[in-house]
């Protein structure tokens, strides 16, 4: 059951081909975990919320899927000098995990506000970290280049192979909950939501995909309001896995057609979702991973069976402890 204000016009920007998503599913066998879909143990009637637990991946986040697929379709010659990516944490871990598996060097360029918990995880996986100011990091996301890097680049968002890998989540959702009514996905750059929405456009075009954003960095909501990507003030917070100052121009044609609309929640609502996930479901979610649950719980995706992508669980332990203690 969807809102009348949802964007439901036919797509003018082709989604990721279903054949590529299905091929990615085969490539990911034995690499990415086929994560469970469980019922949210919080009363939200008439909404039935289901949790797709991507926090249970080997790196604690869904990014392993896109990274593994992008590196699987690359030539051995392209990979032999190493790989690099630009990421605040989770994609960095996905690329580093796969680089270690393949025995190739990995360099990660991170924004200077990247959380310590994610940096520690990147280093544990053997990748080298290069910190740069956020503006410089964002330019890499926009241009796909950096003057100091010549290795194989895995873009965290707009690489079609990355989106195809992400789209395998939708295939699993349909296997486990074929009669689902909507999907809510945390929105960072659009690679996760576009991959999932592409698969659903092919297989269940009646199922809307909603983006979940936090109010301190809701660039997609601003773009939908303006009808085009527009610059906003980006305020960093503990919800570090999603958000930006602007929707990527290269992603706008895809997300503007595939995503029903953006559901914006507050930092307080995200913290409450983190608490409830931990207490009621024993699920550890980072801020981005809890944002979809917070949005669905408010009714933004309508009633019925709503699947929320708990995109990751790489939360700073101090922040998690503080969040849980606040409930006492």
Secondary structure as GFF3:
##gff-version 3
##sequence-region A 1 328
A	DSSP	alpha_helix	18	27	.	.	.	ID=ss1
A	DSSP	beta_strand	37	39	.	.	.	ID=ss2
A	DSSP	beta_strand	47	53	.	.	.	ID=ss3
A	DSSP	three_ten_helix	54	56	.	.	.	ID=ss4
A	DSSP	alpha_helix	63	72	.	.	.	ID=ss5
A	DSSP	alpha_helix	76	79	.	.	.	ID=ss6
A	DSSP	beta_strand	83	86	.	.	.	ID=ss7
A	DSSP	alpha_helix	90	102	.	.	.	ID=ss8
A	DSSP	beta_strand	106	111	.	.	.	ID=ss9
A	DSSP	alpha_helix	116	124	.	.	.	ID=ss10
A	DSSP	beta_strand	128	132	.	.	.	ID=ss11
A	DSSP	alpha_helix	134	143	.	.	.	ID=ss12
A	DSSP	beta_strand	152	153	.	.	.	ID=ss13
A	DSSP	alpha_helix	160	176	.	.	.	ID=ss14
A	DSSP	beta_strand	182	186	.	.	.	ID=ss15
A	DSSP	alpha_helix	191	203	.	.	.	ID=ss16
A	DSSP	beta_strand	208	214	.	.	.	ID=ss17
A	DSSP	three_ten_helix	215	217	.	.	.	ID=ss18
A	DSSP	alpha_helix	219	226	.	.	.	ID=ss19
A	DSSP	alpha_helix	249	258	.	.	.	ID=ss20
A	DSSP	beta_strand	262	265	.	.	.	ID=ss21
A	DSSP	alpha_helix	267	281	.	.	.	ID=ss22
A	DSSP	alpha_helix	287	297	.	.	.	ID=ss23
A	DSSP	beta_strand	304	310	.	.	.	ID=ss24
A	DSSP	alpha_helix	317	325	.	.	.	ID=ss25
###
